[in-house]
Amino acid sequence: MKDFLNWRAENHRILTDIEILLYERAVAVADSDIMQADRIREVIYENIENLSDASDFDLNIKKLHK
């Protein structure tokens, strides 16, 4: 049970971080490039779908910095 609670807490933290990152990135590019903001949103949703595989999560986060 403790492992499950730790897993749940960690995933909640990751989701919160993703939400903050989505907001910050979207605001940063919204004035200059709406399409970029849409792409960032897509990458964030890909990360949420791939949370079960940490390597996919790390790989998708790196896409934001291209």
N, CA, C and O atoms as a CHARMM CRD file, in Angstrom:
* protein
*
  264
    1    1 MET  N      0.82300  -1.19200   0.00000 PROA 1      0.00000
    2    1 MET  CA     0.00000   0.00000   0.00000 PROA 1      0.00000
    3    1 MET  C      0.86800   1.25800   0.00000 PROA 1      0.00000
    4    1 MET  O      0.56300   2.23300  -0.68600 PROA 1      0.00000
    5    2 LYS  N      1.95100   1.22400   0.77700 PROA 2      0.00000
    6    2 LYS  CA     2.84600   2.37600   0.84700 PROA 2      0.00000
    7    2 LYS  C      3.45000   2.67700  -0.52400 PROA 2      0.00000
    8    2 LYS  O      3.56700   3.83900  -0.91400 PROA 2      0.00000
    9    3 ASP  N      3.83400   1.62000  -1.25700 PROA 3      0.00000
   10    3 ASP  CA     4.39000   1.81700  -2.59800 PROA 3      0.00000
   11    3 ASP  C      3.37400   2.47500  -3.52300 PROA 3      0.00000
   12    3 ASP  O      3.72000   3.35900  -4.30700 PROA 3      0.00000
   13    4 PHE  N      2.13200   2.04500  -3.43100 PROA 4      0.00000
   14    4 PHE  CA     1.08600   2.64100  -4.25900 PROA 4      0.00000
   15    4 PHE  C      0.91900   4.12100  -3.93500 PROA 4      0.00000
   16    4 PHE  O      0.80700   4.94700  -4.84100 PROA 4      0.00000
   17    5 LEU  N      0.90300   4.45900  -2.64500 PROA 5      0.00000
   18    5 LEU  CA     0.74300   5.86000  -2.24800 PROA 5      0.00000
   19    5 LEU  C      1.91900   6.70600  -2.71800 PROA 5      0.00000
   20    5 LEU  O      1.73400   7.84600  -3.14600 PROA 5      0.00000
   21    6 ASN  N      3.12300   6.15500  -2.64200 PROA 6      0.00000
   22    6 ASN  CA     4.30100   6.87500  -3.14700 PROA 6      0.00000
   23    6 ASN  C      4.20600   7.07600  -4.65100 PROA 6      0.00000
   24    6 ASN  O      4.50000   8.15900  -5.15800 PROA 6      0.00000
   25    7 TRP  N      3.79100   6.02600  -5.37100 PROA 7      0.00000
   26    7 TRP  CA     3.63300   6.12400  -6.82500 PROA 7      0.00000
   27    7 TRP  C      2.60300   7.18700  -7.17400 PROA 7      0.00000
   28    7 TRP  O      2.82000   8.00400  -8.06900 PROA 7      0.00000
   29    8 ARG  N      1.48000   7.17200  -6.46300 PROA 8      0.00000
   30    8 ARG  CA     0.40700   8.13500  -6.72100 PROA 8      0.00000
   31    8 ARG  C      0.87500   9.56400  -6.44200 PROA 8      0.00000
   32    8 ARG  O      0.59100  10.47400  -7.22000 PROA 8      0.00000
   33    9 ALA  N      1.58100   9.75700  -5.35200 PROA 9      0.00000
   34    9 ALA  CA     2.08400  11.09400  -5.00600 PROA 9      0.00000
   35    9 ALA  C      3.07300  11.58100  -6.05900 PROA 9      0.00000
   36    9 ALA  O      3.03900  12.75000  -6.44100 PROA 9      0.00000
   37   10 GLU  N      3.94300  10.71100  -6.52900 PROA 10     0.00000
   38   10 GLU  CA     4.92700  11.09600  -7.54200 PROA 10     0.00000
   39   10 GLU  C      4.23800  11.45600  -8.85400 PROA 10     0.00000
   40   10 GLU  O      4.59800  12.45100  -9.48400 PROA 10     0.00000
   41   11 ASN  N      3.26200  10.67200  -9.27200 PROA 11     0.00000
   42   11 ASN  CA     2.55800  10.99300 -10.51200 PROA 11     0.00000
   43   11 ASN  C      1.77500  12.28700 -10.38200 PROA 11     0.00000
   44   11 ASN  O      1.67900  13.04200 -11.34900 PROA 11     0.00000
   45   12 HSD  N      1.22100  12.55800  -9.22800 PROA 12     0.00000
   46   12 HSD  CA     0.51900  13.83000  -9.01800 PROA 12     0.00000
   47   12 HSD  C      1.50400  14.99100  -9.15600 PROA 12     0.00000
   48   12 HSD  O      1.18000  16.01200  -9.76300 PROA 12     0.00000
   49   13 ARG  N      2.71300  14.83700  -8.59100 PROA 13     0.00000
   50   13 ARG  CA     3.72800  15.88100  -8.69400 PROA 13     0.00000
   51   13 ARG  C      4.11400  16.09800 -10.14900 PROA 13     0.00000
   52   13 ARG  O      4.25300  17.23900 -10.59200 PROA 13     0.00000
   53   14 ILE  N      4.28600  15.01600 -10.89300 PROA 14     0.00000
   54   14 ILE  CA     4.64900  15.12900 -12.30600 PROA 14     0.00000
   55   14 ILE  C      3.54400  15.83600 -13.07500 PROA 14     0.00000
   56   14 ILE  O      3.82400  16.72300 -13.88000 PROA 14     0.00000
   57   15 LEU  N      2.29600  15.45800 -12.83900 PROA 15     0.00000
   58   15 LEU  CA     1.19100  16.10800 -13.53600 PROA 15     0.00000
   59   15 LEU  C      1.13500  17.58500 -13.20200 PROA 15     0.00000
   60   15 LEU  O      0.89600  18.40900 -14.08600 PROA 15     0.00000
   61   16 THR  N      1.35200  17.93700 -11.94000 PROA 16     0.00000
   62   16 THR  CA     1.35600  19.34700 -11.55700 PROA 16     0.00000
   63   16 THR  C      2.47700  20.08100 -12.27200 PROA 16     0.00000
   64   16 THR  O      2.27300  21.18500 -12.77700 PROA 16     0.00000
   65   17 ASP  N      3.66400  19.47600 -12.32100 PROA 17     0.00000
   66   17 ASP  CA     4.79800  20.08400 -13.02600 PROA 17     0.00000
   67   17 ASP  C      4.49200  20.25100 -14.50900 PROA 17     0.00000
   68   17 ASP  O      4.84500  21.26600 -15.11100 PROA 17     0.00000
   69   18 ILE  N      3.84000  19.26100 -15.09100 PROA 18     0.00000
   70   18 ILE  CA     3.48000  19.33600 -16.50900 PROA 18     0.00000
   71   18 ILE  C      2.49900  20.47400 -16.74000 PROA 18     0.00000
   72   18 ILE  O      2.63200  21.22300 -17.70700 PROA 18     0.00000
   73   19 GLU  N      1.51900  20.60800 -15.86300 PROA 19     0.00000
   74   19 GLU  CA     0.54600  21.69200 -16.00500 PROA 19     0.00000
   75   19 GLU  C      1.21900  23.05700 -15.91800 PROA 19     0.00000
   76   19 GLU  O      0.89000  23.96200 -16.68400 PROA 19     0.00000
   77   20 ILE  N      2.15500  23.20600 -14.99600 PROA 20     0.00000
   78   20 ILE  CA     2.88500  24.47200 -14.85800 PROA 20     0.00000
   79   20 ILE  C      3.72500  24.72500 -16.10000 PROA 20     0.00000
   80   20 ILE  O      3.74400  25.83800 -16.62600 PROA 20     0.00000
   81   21 LEU  N      4.41800  23.69500 -16.56800 PROA 21     0.00000
   82   21 LEU  CA     5.24200  23.83200 -17.76600 PROA 21     0.00000
   83   21 LEU  C      4.38700  24.20700 -18.97000 PROA 21     0.00000
   84   21 LEU  O      4.76200  25.07500 -19.75900 PROA 21     0.00000
   85   22 LEU  N      3.24500  23.55400 -19.10600 PROA 22     0.00000
   86   22 LEU  CA     2.33500  23.86900 -20.20600 PROA 22     0.00000
   87   22 LEU  C      1.94100  25.33600 -20.16300 PROA 22     0.00000
   88   22 LEU  O      1.98800  26.01800 -21.18600 PROA 22     0.00000
   89   23 TYR  N      1.56400  25.81900 -19.02000 PROA 23     0.00000
   90   23 TYR  CA     1.14100  27.21500 -18.89100 PROA 23     0.00000
   91   23 TYR  C      2.29500  28.16400 -19.21600 PROA 23     0.00000
   92   23 TYR  O      2.12700  29.10000 -19.99800 PROA 23     0.00000
   93   24 GLU  N      3.46100  27.92600 -18.62200 PROA 24     0.00000
   94   24 GLU  CA     4.59900  28.82200 -18.84100 PROA 24     0.00000
   95   24 GLU  C      5.02000  28.84000 -20.30500 PROA 24     0.00000
   96   24 GLU  O      5.26600  29.90600 -20.86900 PROA 24     0.00000
   97   25 ARG  N      5.10300  27.67500 -20.91300 PROA 25     0.00000
   98   25 ARG  CA     5.51700  27.60400 -22.31600 PROA 25     0.00000
   99   25 ARG  C      4.47600  28.23000 -23.23600 PROA 25     0.00000
  100   25 ARG  O      4.81900  28.95700 -24.16800 PROA 25     0.00000
  101   26 ALA  N      3.22100  27.95100 -22.97500 PROA 26     0.00000
  102   26 ALA  CA     2.15900  28.49600 -23.82100 PROA 26     0.00000
  103   26 ALA  C      2.13900  30.01500 -23.74500 PROA 26     0.00000
  104   26 ALA  O      1.97000  30.68200 -24.76500 PROA 26     0.00000
  105   27 VAL  N      2.30700  30.56600 -22.55800 PROA 27     0.00000
  106   27 VAL  CA     2.32700  32.02200 -22.40500 PROA 27     0.00000
  107   27 VAL  C      3.53900  32.60600 -23.10900 PROA 27     0.00000
  108   27 VAL  O      3.44200  33.65400 -23.74700 PROA 27     0.00000
  109   28 ALA  N      4.67500  31.94200 -23.00000 PROA 28     0.00000
  110   28 ALA  CA     5.91200  32.45400 -23.58300 PROA 28     0.00000
  111   28 ALA  C      5.84100  32.56500 -25.09800 PROA 28     0.00000
  112   28 ALA  O      6.44000  33.46900 -25.68100 PROA 28     0.00000
  113   29 VAL  N      5.12300  31.66400 -25.73600 PROA 29     0.00000
  114   29 VAL  CA     5.09800  31.66900 -27.20000 PROA 29     0.00000
  115   29 VAL  C      3.78900  32.17200 -27.78700 PROA 29     0.00000
  116   29 VAL  O      3.68500  32.34700 -29.00100 PROA 29     0.00000
  117   30 ALA  N      2.79400  32.40400 -26.95100 PROA 30     0.00000
  118   30 ALA  CA     1.45800  32.72600 -27.46200 PROA 30     0.00000
  119   30 ALA  C      1.44900  33.96500 -28.34500 PROA 30     0.00000
  120   30 ALA  O      0.77600  33.98000 -29.37600 PROA 30     0.00000
  121   31 ASP  N      2.18000  34.99900 -27.96100 PROA 31     0.00000
  122   31 ASP  CA     2.16500  36.22700 -28.74300 PROA 31     0.00000
  123   31 ASP  C      2.84100  36.05500 -30.09800 PROA 31     0.00000
  124   31 ASP  O      2.42000  36.66200 -31.08300 PROA 31     0.00000
  125   32 SER  N      3.87700  35.24000 -30.15200 PROA 32     0.00000
  126   32 SER  CA     4.65000  35.13500 -31.38500 PROA 32     0.00000
  127   32 SER  C      4.24900  33.95900 -32.26900 PROA 32     0.00000
  128   32 SER  O      4.42000  34.01800 -33.48700 PROA 32     0.00000
  129   33 ASP  N      3.72000  32.89700 -31.67600 PROA 33     0.00000
  130   33 ASP  CA     3.47100  31.71400 -32.49700 PROA 33     0.00000
  131   33 ASP  C      2.42700  30.81000 -31.85000 PROA 33     0.00000
  132   33 ASP  O      2.76300  29.97200 -31.01400 PROA 33     0.00000
  133   34 ILE  N      1.18400  30.97300 -32.22500 PROA 34     0.00000
  134   34 ILE  CA     0.09500  30.16300 -31.67100 PROA 34     0.00000
  135   34 ILE  C      0.28900  28.68500 -32.01800 PROA 34     0.00000
  136   34 ILE  O     -0.04400  27.81200 -31.21700 PROA 34     0.00000
  137   35 MET  N      0.81800  28.40400 -33.19200 PROA 35     0.00000
  138   35 MET  CA     1.03600  27.01600 -33.58800 PROA 35     0.00000
  139   35 MET  C      2.01600  26.33300 -32.63700 PROA 35     0.00000
  140   35 MET  O      1.84000  25.16000 -32.30600 PROA 35     0.00000
  141   36 GLN  N      3.04300  27.05300 -32.19700 PROA 36     0.00000
  142   36 GLN  CA     4.00800  26.48200 -31.25700 PROA 36     0.00000
  143   36 GLN  C      3.31700  26.13800 -29.94100 PROA 36     0.00000
  144   36 GLN  O      3.58600  25.08700 -29.36000 PROA 36     0.00000
  145   37 ALA  N      2.44100  27.00000 -29.47000 PROA 37     0.00000
  146   37 ALA  CA     1.70400  26.72300 -28.23000 PROA 37     0.00000
  147   37 ALA  C      0.86700  25.45300 -28.38100 PROA 37     0.00000
  148   37 ALA  O      0.77500  24.65500 -27.44800 PROA 37     0.00000
  149   38 ASP  N      0.25800  25.26500 -29.55100 PROA 38     0.00000
  150   38 ASP  CA    -0.52000  24.04900 -29.79400 PROA 38     0.00000
  151   38 ASP  C      0.37700  22.81800 -29.76700 PROA 38     0.00000
  152   38 ASP  O     -0.01300  21.77900 -29.23400 PROA 38     0.00000
  153   39 ARG  N      1.57400  22.92500 -30.33600 PROA 39     0.00000
  154   39 ARG  CA     2.50800  21.79500 -30.34800 PROA 39     0.00000
  155   39 ARG  C      2.96000  21.45000 -28.93000 PROA 39     0.00000
  156   39 ARG  O      3.06500  20.27700 -28.57400 PROA 39     0.00000
  157   40 ILE  N      3.22200  22.46200 -28.13600 PROA 40     0.00000
  158   40 ILE  CA     3.61600  22.23200 -26.74600 PROA 40     0.00000
  159   40 ILE  C      2.50500  21.49500 -26.01300 PROA 40     0.00000
  160   40 ILE  O      2.76300  20.56200 -25.25400 PROA 40     0.00000
  161   41 ARG  N      1.28400  21.91600 -26.24200 PROA 41     0.00000
  162   41 ARG  CA     0.13500  21.26200 -25.60800 PROA 41     0.00000
  163   41 ARG  C      0.08000  19.78500 -26.02200 PROA 41     0.00000
  164   41 ARG  O     -0.18700  18.92000 -25.18800 PROA 41     0.00000
  165   42 GLU  N      0.32900  19.49800 -27.29400 PROA 42     0.00000
  166   42 GLU  CA     0.32400  18.10700 -27.76400 PROA 42     0.00000
  167   42 GLU  C      1.39300  17.28900 -27.05200 PROA 42     0.00000
  168   42 GLU  O      1.13500  16.15800 -26.64000 PROA 42     0.00000
  169   43 VAL  N      2.59400  17.85200 -26.90500 PROA 43     0.00000
  170   43 VAL  CA     3.67600  17.13400 -26.23700 PROA 43     0.00000
  171   43 VAL  C      3.32300  16.86400 -24.78000 PROA 43     0.00000
  172   43 VAL  O      3.60800  15.78700 -24.25600 PROA 43     0.00000
  173   44 ILE  N      2.70500  17.84100 -24.12900 PROA 44     0.00000
  174   44 ILE  CA     2.29400  17.64600 -22.73900 PROA 44     0.00000
  175   44 ILE  C      1.30600  16.48700 -22.64000 PROA 44     0.00000
  176   44 ILE  O      1.43600  15.63700 -21.76000 PROA 44     0.00000
  177   45 TYR  N      0.32600  16.44800 -23.53200 PROA 45     0.00000
  178   45 TYR  CA    -0.65600  15.36600 -23.48600 PROA 45     0.00000
  179   45 TYR  C     -0.01600  14.02100 -23.81900 PROA 45     0.00000
  180   45 TYR  O     -0.42800  12.99500 -23.27700 PROA 45     0.00000
  181   46 GLU  N      0.98500  14.00900 -24.70200 PROA 46     0.00000
  182   46 GLU  CA     1.71500  12.77100 -24.97000 PROA 46     0.00000
  183   46 GLU  C      2.40600  12.29400 -23.69900 PROA 46     0.00000
  184   46 GLU  O      2.41200  11.09900 -23.40500 PROA 46     0.00000
  185   47 ASN  N      2.98400  13.22000 -22.95000 PROA 47     0.00000
  186   47 ASN  CA     3.65400  12.85600 -21.70300 PROA 47     0.00000
  187   47 ASN  C      2.67800  12.26700 -20.70200 PROA 47     0.00000
  188   47 ASN  O      2.99200  11.28300 -20.03300 PROA 47     0.00000
  189   48 ILE  N      1.51200  12.85100 -20.59600 PROA 48     0.00000
  190   48 ILE  CA     0.51500  12.34500 -19.65300 PROA 48     0.00000
  191   48 ILE  C      0.13300  10.91600 -20.02500 PROA 48     0.00000
  192   48 ILE  O     -0.02800  10.06800 -19.14800 PROA 48     0.00000
  193   49 GLU  N     -0.01200  10.64900 -21.31600 PROA 49     0.00000
  194   49 GLU  CA    -0.36900   9.30700 -21.76900 PROA 49     0.00000
  195   49 GLU  C      0.75500   8.31000 -21.52500 PROA 49     0.00000
  196   49 GLU  O      0.49300   7.11600 -21.38000 PROA 49     0.00000
  197   50 ASN  N      2.00400   8.77500 -21.47600 PROA 50     0.00000
  198   50 ASN  CA     3.15400   7.88100 -21.35800 PROA 50     0.00000
  199   50 ASN  C      3.77200   7.86600 -19.96500 PROA 50     0.00000
  200   50 ASN  O      4.92200   7.45600 -19.81100 PROA 50     0.00000
  201   51 LEU  N      3.03600   8.30200 -18.95200 PROA 51     0.00000
  202   51 LEU  CA     3.61500   8.36500 -17.60900 PROA 51     0.00000
  203   51 LEU  C      4.06600   7.00500 -17.09300 PROA 51     0.00000
  204   51 LEU  O      4.94300   6.93800 -16.23200 PROA 51     0.00000
  205   52 SER  N      3.49100   5.93200 -17.59400 PROA 52     0.00000
  206   52 SER  CA     3.87100   4.61500 -17.10100 PROA 52     0.00000
  207   52 SER  C      5.27400   4.22100 -17.54300 PROA 52     0.00000
  208   52 SER  O      5.87000   3.31400 -16.96100 PROA 52     0.00000
  209   53 ASP  N      5.80600   4.87800 -18.55200 PROA 53     0.00000
  210   53 ASP  CA     7.14600   4.55500 -19.04700 PROA 53     0.00000
  211   53 ASP  C      8.03300   5.78600 -18.88700 PROA 53     0.00000
  212   53 ASP  O      7.93900   6.73600 -19.66400 PROA 53     0.00000
  213   54 ALA  N      8.88900   5.75900 -17.88100 PROA 54     0.00000
  214   54 ALA  CA     9.70900   6.93400 -17.55600 PROA 54     0.00000
  215   54 ALA  C     10.60400   7.34500 -18.71800 PROA 54     0.00000
  216   54 ALA  O     10.84300   8.53700 -18.91000 PROA 54     0.00000
  217   55 SER  N     11.10400   6.39000 -19.49700 PROA 55     0.00000
  218   55 SER  CA    11.98000   6.75900 -20.60800 PROA 55     0.00000
  219   55 SER  C     11.20400   7.53700 -21.67100 PROA 55     0.00000
  220   55 SER  O     11.74100   8.48300 -22.24700 PROA 55     0.00000
  221   56 ASP  N      9.95500   7.15900 -21.94300 PROA 56     0.00000
  222   56 ASP  CA     9.12800   7.92400 -22.88000 PROA 56     0.00000
  223   56 ASP  C      8.86000   9.31400 -22.34000 PROA 56     0.00000
  224   56 ASP  O      8.86700  10.29100 -23.08900 PROA 56     0.00000
  225   57 PHE  N      8.62300   9.40100 -21.03600 PROA 57     0.00000
  226   57 PHE  CA     8.35400  10.69900 -20.41200 PROA 57     0.00000
  227   57 PHE  C      9.55100  11.62900 -20.60400 PROA 57     0.00000
  228   57 PHE  O      9.38900  12.77400 -21.02700 PROA 57     0.00000
  229   58 ASP  N     10.75300  11.13500 -20.29100 PROA 58     0.00000
  230   58 ASP  CA    11.96000  11.95500 -20.43800 PROA 58     0.00000
  231   58 ASP  C     12.18500  12.33600 -21.89100 PROA 58     0.00000
  232   58 ASP  O     12.55700  13.47200 -22.18300 PROA 58     0.00000
  233   59 LEU  N     11.96300  11.40400 -22.80100 PROA 59     0.00000
  234   59 LEU  CA    12.14800  11.67300 -24.22600 PROA 59     0.00000
  235   59 LEU  C     11.19500  12.75400 -24.70600 PROA 59     0.00000
  236   59 LEU  O     11.60100  13.65800 -25.43600 PROA 59     0.00000
  237   60 ASN  N      9.94000  12.67100 -24.30700 PROA 60     0.00000
  238   60 ASN  CA     8.96000  13.66000 -24.73900 PROA 60     0.00000
  239   60 ASN  C      9.22800  15.03100 -24.14000 PROA 60     0.00000
  240   60 ASN  O      9.00300  16.04100 -24.80700 PROA 60     0.00000
  241   61 ILE  N      9.70300  15.09600 -22.89900 PROA 61     0.00000
  242   61 ILE  CA    10.03900  16.38800 -22.29500 PROA 61     0.00000
  243   61 ILE  C     11.15200  17.05000 -23.10600 PROA 61     0.00000
  244   61 ILE  O     11.14100  18.26700 -23.29200 PROA 61     0.00000
  245   62 LYS  N     12.10300  16.26800 -23.58400 PROA 62     0.00000
  246   62 LYS  CA    13.20300  16.82700 -24.37500 PROA 62     0.00000
  247   62 LYS  C     12.69800  17.45000 -25.67000 PROA 62     0.00000
  248   62 LYS  O     13.33000  18.36600 -26.19400 PROA 62     0.00000
  249   63 LYS  N     11.56900  16.97200 -26.19900 PROA 63     0.00000
  250   63 LYS  CA    10.99700  17.55300 -27.41300 PROA 63     0.00000
  251   63 LYS  C     10.62000  19.01300 -27.20400 PROA 63     0.00000
  252   63 LYS  O     10.61800  19.79400 -28.15600 PROA 63     0.00000
  253   64 LEU  N     10.30000  19.38900 -25.97000 PROA 64     0.00000
  254   64 LEU  CA     9.90800  20.76900 -25.69200 PROA 64     0.00000
  255   64 LEU  C     11.07100  21.73200 -25.86700 PROA 64     0.00000
  256   64 LEU  O     10.86300  22.92400 -26.09300 PROA 64     0.00000
  257   65 HSD  N     12.28900  21.22700 -25.76600 PROA 65     0.00000
  258   65 HSD  CA    13.45500  22.09800 -25.80400 PROA 65     0.00000
  259   65 HSD  C     14.08400  22.18200 -27.18700 PROA 65     0.00000
  260   65 HSD  O     15.15500  22.76800 -27.34500 PROA 65     0.00000
  261   66 LYS  N     13.43400  21.60500 -28.18600 PROA 66     0.00000
  262   66 LYS  CA    13.96100  21.66700 -29.55900 PROA 66     0.00000
  263   66 LYS  C     13.67100  22.99800 -30.18000 PROA 66     0.00000
  264   66 LYS  O     14.03800  23.23400 -31.33100 PROA 66     0.00000
